Amino acid sequence: MEKTAKKPTAAKQIQIKLIHSAICTTPKQRKTLRALGLTKINQVKTMPDNDCIRGMIRVVAHLVQVSE
């Protein structure tokens, strides 16, 4: 039997948009927003859809909008 090489699948991407200000948030939430690369309201970042990013989104879920 011949082994067939699997084609690499494109990693799913998600778009994260900052919709609320980081004012009056905890330091952990501010650091999480900075790690996601979100510094200004209405800023959108495209990130890979993986467990690490999903965990970061969960910390600041009330501040961001996620679209797939």
C-alpha positions in Angstrom: 0.0 0.0 0.0 1.2 3.5 -0.8 1.1 6.2 1.7 -0.5 9.3 0.5 0.7 12.6 1.9 -2.0 14.6 3.6 -2.4 18.1 2.2 -1.9 20.7 4.9 -5.2 22.4 5.7 -5.3 26.1 6.1 -5.6 27.0 9.7 -8.9 28.6 10.6 -8.7 32.3 11.3 -10.9 34.5 13.5 -11.3 38.2 13.6 -11.3 40.0 16.9 -12.6 43.5 17.2 -12.3 45.7 20.3 -15.7 47.3 20.9 -15.3 48.7 24.4 -12.6 50.7 26.1 -10.0 49.2 28.4 -10.7 51.9 31.0 -11.9 50.5 34.3 -10.7 47.0 33.5 -8.4 44.9 35.6 -4.7 44.8 34.9 -5.0 41.2 33.7 -7.6 42.2 31.2 -5.5 45.1 29.9 -2.5 42.8 29.5 -4.6 40.3 27.7 -5.9 43.0 25.2 -2.3 44.1 24.7 -1.2 40.4 24.0 -4.0 40.2 21.4 -2.7 43.3 19.8 -5.8 45.4 20.5 -5.1 48.9 21.7 -7.8 51.1 20.1 -11.6 50.8 19.8 -12.8 49.4 16.5 -9.4 47.9 15.8 -9.6 44.4 14.2 -7.0 41.7 14.4 -7.0 38.4 12.5 -5.7 35.6 14.6 -5.4 31.8 14.3 -8.3 29.9 15.9 -6.7 27.8 18.6 -7.2 27.1 22.3 -4.7 29.7 23.4 -6.4 32.6 21.6 -9.8 31.3 22.6 -8.7 31.4 26.3 -7.5 35.0 25.9 -10.8 35.9 24.3 -12.7 34.4 27.2 -10.9 36.7 29.6 -12.0 39.8 27.7 -15.2 38.5 26.2 -17.2 41.5 27.4 -14.9 43.9 25.5 -14.5 42.2 22.2 -16.6 40.9 19.3 -15.4 37.7 17.5 -16.3 36.7 14.0 -15.2 33.6 12.1 
